[in-house]
Amino acid sequence: MNIIKCVKKVMLNSKEYPGMLKYIKDPPEQLYYIGNLALASLPAVAVVGSRKASSYGHWAANEIGKRLGDNDIVVVSGMAAGIDSISHKGALSVNGKTIAVLGCGIDICFPAFNRTLRDRIAEEGLLLSEYPPGYPGSRFTFPQRNRIISGLCLATVVVEAGLNSGSLITAERAAEQGRTVFSVPGNINSFYSIGTNKLIQDGAYPLAVIDDIFDIIGINKKDTANIIKQLGKDEQKVLKIVNQSGEVTADYICRETNMKISEVNAIVTILEMKGIVYSALGKIFIAN
């Protein structure tokens, strides 16, 4: 793809300028873009986090990206390594829409290894930057672009973050803009969860179930029947046992399926995050 030939520009006073962004404190005077600008005016949620993601963070970012994308919610992030890229890919994996907001000229691929992802977003989604083509990124430009990521969205989800993570800047900007902030709770022993757990202490919504995003910001989601159809074979097997029994323990599922307890717990966690089951007092129930 010849990126430079595809670049267009929209000004703040244009009726095509994204409405959510137009009314933040310091909207960009111009936006350079490649792709479908109309996506910037659709319901969107930002998914951001550390450049170095744990396996838990990788899983969570992918699931959140997929869940949002599958429900026609645009996933917005910064195309950085780690959580950002994973959330973009999660949305694209279910044919969802995603927007990458860059901290450099739109013709510059940063990080360079994301060229394939960059090109796919340009073709199927939207690339945005307030900086003109050729403008190099810096320690200033990347934090500065975070207000655009949050400004385009109804809510921001921080998946993993150390204390100095740039994603905490995005969360701060979202709060300043009056947008909802979610934080994925993490292990108190994990460096990657220091920032996210601190956000929860400071008032962010703890994202224990992905569907909380839809409920709290008032966006309709697809019905459970569609979600169940997309479950994997083992997930379907566990769900069937819970359905038949009404309430079960993880040990009971292990006996019925010959799965290891670690496998069952992982599947139950996935089903909980998708809002299909919930756990209480050591038992697993079907969610209402």
Secondary structure, 3 states (H helix, E strand, C coil): CCHHHHCEEEECCCCCCCHHHHCCCCCCCEEEEEECHHHHHCCEEEEECCCCCCHHHHHHHHHHHHHHHHCCCEEEECCCCCHHHHHHHHHHHCCCCEEEECCCCCCCCCCHHHHHHHHHHHHHCEEEECCCCCCCCCCCHHHHHHHHHHHCCCEEEECCCCCCCCHHHHHHHHHHCCCEEEECCCCCCCHHHHHHHHHHHCCCEECCCCCHHHHHHCCCCCCHHHHHHCCCHHHHHHHHHHHHHCEECHHHHHHHHCCCHHHHHHHHHHHHHCCCEEEECCEEEECC
